[in-house]
């Protein structure tokens, strides 16, 4: 199993770099874990990159999971309706508000 740290800042300006870092891993066999334990800022564009990456690996038959997801990361996934697409455990905390998920 391989682990890739996502880092702390996944703002829109880092989305191209994120895609470039993840692209070679699409066809990597075996389990892959994305470490989201440092994510303190995330933009919708980064979430789109992550969704496309997870989906491409899923279609290739390669499992991808997340570890150590910060509240910022989970809130962004929840607000954007991407919890299921990313394979995250769904929480039933629909009343929690986020001032700025980005």
C-alpha positions as CSV (number, residue, x, y, z in Angstrom):
1,X,0.0,0.0,0.0
2,X,1.3,3.5,-0.9
3,X,0.5,6.7,0.8
4,X,0.5,10.2,-0.8
5,X,0.4,13.3,1.4
6,X,-1.9,16.0,0.0
7,X,-0.3,18.8,1.9
8,X,-2.0,21.7,3.7
9,X,-3.0,24.1,0.9
10,X,-5.2,22.7,-1.9
11,X,-6.3,26.1,-3.2
12,X,-7.2,26.7,-6.9
13,X,-3.7,27.8,-7.7
14,X,-2.4,24.3,-6.6
15,X,-4.9,22.2,-8.6
16,X,-2.6,21.8,-11.7
17,X,0.3,20.7,-9.5
18,X,-2.0,18.3,-7.7
19,X,-3.2,16.8,-11.0
20,X,0.4,16.5,-12.2
21,X,1.4,14.7,-8.9
22,X,-1.5,12.3,-9.0
23,X,-1.6,11.5,-12.8
24,X,1.2,8.9,-12.7
25,X,-0.6,7.0,-9.9
26,X,-3.8,6.4,-11.8
27,X,-2.6,3.1,-13.1
28,X,-0.5,2.1,-10.0
29,X,-1.7,-1.3,-8.9
30,X,-2.7,-1.9,-5.3
31,X,-4.2,0.1,-2.6
32,X,-3.4,3.8,-2.5
33,X,-4.1,6.1,0.5
34,X,-4.3,9.9,0.2
35,X,-3.3,11.5,3.5
36,X,-5.5,14.5,4.0
37,X,-4.3,15.1,7.6
38,X,-2.7,18.4,6.8
39,X,-5.4,20.0,4.6
40,X,-6.3,23.4,6.0
41,X,-7.5,25.0,2.8
42,X,-9.2,23.4,-0.2
43,X,-10.9,24.7,-3.3
44,X,-13.6,23.1,-5.5
45,X,-11.0,22.7,-8.3
46,X,-8.9,20.5,-6.1
47,X,-11.9,18.5,-5.1
48,X,-12.7,18.0,-8.8
49,X,-9.1,16.7,-9.4
50,X,-9.5,14.3,-6.5
51,X,-12.8,13.0,-7.7
52,X,-11.5,12.4,-11.2
53,X,-8.5,10.7,-9.8
54,X,-10.5,8.4,-7.5
55,X,-12.9,7.6,-10.3
56,X,-10.2,6.8,-12.8
57,X,-8.5,4.5,-10.3
58,X,-11.8,2.9,-9.4
59,X,-12.5,2.2,-13.1
60,X,-9.0,0.7,-13.5
61,X,-9.8,-1.6,-10.5
62,X,-7.4,0.1,-8.1
63,X,-8.8,1.0,-4.7
64,X,-8.1,4.5,-3.3
65,X,-8.8,5.7,0.2
66,X,-8.3,8.7,2.4
67,X,-6.7,8.9,5.8
68,X,-6.6,11.5,8.5
69,X,-9.1,13.8,6.8
70,X,-9.3,17.2,8.5
71,X,-12.6,18.9,9.3
72,X,-11.8,21.3,6.5
73,X,-11.5,18.4,4.0
74,X,-14.6,16.6,5.2
75,X,-16.7,19.8,5.3
76,X,-15.7,20.7,1.7
77,X,-16.6,17.1,0.5
78,X,-19.9,17.3,2.4
79,X,-20.9,20.8,1.2
80,X,-20.1,19.9,-2.4
81,X,-21.9,16.5,-2.2
82,X,-18.7,14.6,-2.9
83,X,-18.6,12.4,0.2
84,X,-19.8,9.3,-1.7
85,X,-17.8,10.0,-4.8
86,X,-14.6,10.2,-2.7
87,X,-15.5,7.1,-0.8
88,X,-15.6,8.9,2.5
89,X,-17.7,7.7,5.4
90,X,-20.9,9.8,5.4
91,X,-21.6,11.7,8.6
92,X,-25.1,12.7,9.6
93,X,-24.0,16.2,10.8
94,X,-25.9,18.1,8.2
95,X,-26.4,21.1,10.5
96,X,-22.7,21.9,10.9
97,X,-21.9,25.1,9.1
98,X,-18.6,26.1,7.5
99,X,-17.8,29.8,7.3
100,X,-15.4,29.3,4.4
101,X,-14.6,25.8,3.1
102,X,-12.2,27.1,0.6
